[in-house]
Amino acid sequence: MALMLDGGGVMDHLWDQLEKTEDGNHVYYTNLDIITLWETGFVDTERYDIETWKQVFEPYKQDEDAYLLNKDEFLKLDDYRFKGEIHIPFDAMLINEGKYTDEGLDELVELSIVPSCKMSQDQLYSFFATLKEDFRDTDGLIIIKEDAKQRIKTLLESNPSPLRNLEILLDQMYESKGADLESEIDKLESDVATLEAARQVSQFSASPTTKVEAKAKQFEKLQKVKKKKEFVEEDDGKDKVKLKKIKRSRKGFRG
């Protein structure tokens, strides 16, 4: 399943929510804030590496650990914002157990592990080369059961990608709302990927919640009821975040 973050109006909404300086016309950032935004998926990390993102703030630098942005400068950060699909966080323990060919396991790695892990491709392929040999059966196939899945789970918990951090963060925000799912959808439509959420990076676990699939099914049901409200207009005529059609991925794969 996936959400699509590609609507307008997000940055205007965030500006209204963020704490301002005493003059009410600026927002304040530290070096840690800037790094946290990148690590938690606010930035399109496939297009902009961490050093490029840091350079974006250089014109607003006040001292070694202070940056001030007015509203126009803040809105320009939208050029760097991630606007793609947000999936349910991949849960390694839900990988289908059984025997895999090398090609079959490679497909799982490409579709689900690579987007979820910040390790380089060389490091990742080395990890799975070792895993394949450790769990290869006499018939040449790779046996994936709980012990192999646990090893993959540990890998992802130790090396989550910024996109995975964002997926987990939104998942946990969603989970914390309990039964009030429809209210949470309204919140996601206007408030997803907020900077406040990004600043909470130290407070969330690097693994998916256990009730994600049940929530997702209820989420899909509610979306059918709300389909006529997919695009909501702000009072100023600007579109809120667009929540596109939810779709189900193949069993055993990401999201």
Buried (B, 14 or more C-beta within 10 A) or exposed (E): BBBBBBBBBBBBBBBEEBEBEEEEEBBBBEBEBBBBBBBBBBBBBEEBEBEEBBEBBEEBEEEEEEBBBBBEBBBEBBEBBBBBBBBBBBBBEBBEEEBBEBEBBBBBBBBBBBBBBBBEEEEBBEBBEEBBEEBBEEEEBBBBEEEBBEBBBEBBEEBBBBBBBBBBBBBBBBBEBEEEBBEBBBBBBBBBBBBEBBBBBEEBEBBBBEEBBEBBEBBBEBBEEBEEEEEBEEEEEBBBBBBBEBEEBEEBBBB
